[in-house]
Amino acid sequence: MQIKPYGDTLNDGAVQLSFTLPVKCSGKAAEAARLYVLKLGFRTCQIVEAAPLSDEFTFFVAYAKTDAALDYGKVEYTEAVGETMTMDEVNEFIRKTIKRKVVVVGACTGTDAHTVGIDAIMNMKGYNHHFGLERYPLIDAHNLGAQVPNEKFIEFARKAKADALLVSQVVTQKDVHVHNLTNLIELLEAEKLRDKFIVIAGGPRMSNKLAVELGYDAGFGFGAYADHVATFIAKKLEEKLKR
């Protein structure tokens, strides 16, 4: 099935773009922005917003249309989890299958100071009516917070006898999240601990595909809640027990 972006009419190819150019805000700057969008291959473009960020930088919002289409049937992607269990279902699954508490250690590692992601998954109150892992009776959840060195993270996980490690990365500038996530896997492999833990990466720019490519068991991005993560951990532990 061929698909195109949708604006006012199905398959009209309409998209919205936002970007910044290093020029002073003016009519000339807006025209430059319009021409730049056309150079990207769009067939039409309207600049609908131009706002000065400083004397020499301008932020633009553009509406444009493209003729490019995509065969959706050829898109390859595997979700981290299929059908998601509720909190009660996860606890019942753990009680019957794992038959003990599951230990989960989470943190925002490296220099990243943002705890919003790891807190949404782990804190008892959770996020958007989805309780965090701390509220699950059969999950022993440890949230180490932010700016945790990967070495300290692994050390705590070993002492806690963790089943799963959750790593949140919010800052993605210059791919700093990729470098830090790669470093964690390298450290685990160097200490021959990679197979000991279920290792999960999360963040607003994370996908299951990227996480697996980096050596993780799964990745969760926007729209993921604690029940998605808990479901994956429970099912993955069941797989490990069957080996």
N, C-alpha and C positions, 0 to 999 in steps of 0.2 A: 504494500500500500504506500503510495507516494503521499507525503505530507508536506505542508508549507505553513508558515506562521499565519495566525488568524487575527484580523483587526476588526473591521466592520462586516466583511463578507468572507465566507469560508474560502480558504486558500488564496486570499488576496495578497499574501506575502508581507503584510504590514508588521513592522518591528519598532521598538523604541530603544534608542541608544542614549547613553550618557557618557561624557568624556570631558577632559580638560585640555585646553591648548595654551601654550606659553605666550599669549598675546593679550594686550589690553582690550577690555570689553568695548566693543564698538560695532557699528554696522558692517564695517569691513571684516571684523573678526567673525561675525555671524555668517557672512558670505564665505569666508575661508572654511568655516566649520561645515557648511553645506557642501562645498566642493570636495572637501576631504571625505565626507560620507559617500559621495558619488564615486570617488576614486576607489573606495572599498568594494565597489561592484553593485551597489544598489541603484535601481533605475530611477527612483524619485527620492527627494529628501526635503523636509521642512524643518527648520530650526524653530522650536516652539518655546525655548527658554535659553537665555544667556545671562549669566550672573557673574559679576566680578568676584574672584577669590582674593585678589590683591591688585595692585596697579599693573601687574604684568601677567596675570593668569586669569582665564575665564572658563567657567564651567558651562557646558552646553547640554541641552536635551533635544534630541532630534527624533522625528518620525520619518521612517523610510520604508520603501517596499523593495522586495527582492523577487526574482524569478526562480531562485534556487529551490529545489525540492529534495526530499530525502526518502529513501525506501525504508520505511519503519520496520519492515519484516527482516531486514538484514542487520538490525541493531543487536549487538550481543552484550548482554549484561545479566549478572546473577545477583539477586537480592540476598542480603545476609540472612534474612529469615523469610519464611513463607507465611503461614498463618500464625499470627501472634497470640500468645496466651495472655489472659488477664493475670493480675497479681495473685489472686486466689488459685488460679489454675497452675501457675508456676510453682507456688508453694506446695500444692498437692502433688505435682509432678516430682519435685525434689524429694518430698517425703516418701513417695512410693519407689522412686528409681534410684536416687542418690543415697537416701537413707541417712543423711547427716546434713549439718549446716554447710552451705557453700560460702567460701571465703572470697570476697572480692575487694581488691585494693585499687583505688583510683586516684589520679592526680593530673594536674596540668603541669607537665614537666618542662625542663629547660628554662629559658628566660621568660616564657610567656606568663603574664601575671593575671590572666583572665580566668576566673573561676565559674563564670556563668554556665558554661557547658557541663562541666563535671558536677556542679551543684544541681543542675536540672535533672541529671540522671541519678545522683546518689543521695542528695539530701532528703530527709523524711517527707517534707512537704512536696517535693518533686516540682512539676511544672505543668501548667495547663490541664489540671485535673488528673494528672498521671502521677501517682505517688512514686517517690524515689526508692532506691534499693534499701535504704536504711529502715524503711517501714516493712520490708518483707520479713516475716518471722523466721524463715529458713535461710536467710542470707545474712552473713556477718560482713557488713560493709564498712570499709575504712576509707574515708575521704581525706587525703593528705594535703589538699589545697593546691596552691599555685607556686610556681618557681621552684619546683622540686627537682634537684639534679637526677638524671637517670640512674646514676650509681646508687643514690640514697633510696630511690624508688624500688630498685631491685633488692636492695638490702632489707628494706622493710617487708617486701613481699615474701622473701625467704623466711624471715623470722615469723611472719604471720601464717606461714604455710598456705599461701594464697592459691586458689584454684584459677582465678582470672585477674588479669591486669587491665585496667581501663585508662587510656591515655587521651586527654583532651588537648586539642591544639586550636587556638582561635586566631592567633597572629599568623598570617601567611605571606607577609611581605618578603619578596625575594626568595620565596620557597623555604623560609626558615623552618616551617613545620615539617617539610620533607626531610631536611637534614637531621632534625632532632629525632623524628620517628625512626629514621634509618639507624641513627646512633644507638637507640635503645635496642633494636633487634640485634645489632652487631655485638653489643655488650652481653646480651642474653646468650647468643651463640658462642661467644668467646668463653663464657663460664659454663657452657654446656647445659643451659637452663631453658633454652627455647621450647623444648617439648614438654617441660614441666608445667608451663602455664598456658591458659587460653589468653591470648593477647589481642585486645580490641582497641582500635583507634577511633576517635570521634572529633567532630568539629564542623563548623558551618561550611567549610570547603572540602570536607572529607566525603569520600564515596567508598562503597564496598570494593569496587574495582581497584581504586588507588591503594587502599589498605592492603589488599591481597598482593598486589604488585610489590609492595614494600616489605612483605614477609609477615603480615598480620593475619590472624584468623578471620577477622571481619572488620568492616568499617561502617560507621553510622554518621550521617550528615543531617541536614535540615529535615524536620518532620519526625525525627526519631525520639522515642521516649524510653523510660526505664523498662517498660514491659517488653519492648523490642529487644533490648540488651539482655534482660533476664531470660527471655525465651531462648535466645541464641546460646547463652552460657549453659542453661539447663540441658538443652538438646546436645550441645557439644560435649558436655560431661558424660552424658549417656553414651555417646559414641565411644569415648575414651574407655569407659568401663567395659564395653563389649569387645575391645581389642584383646 
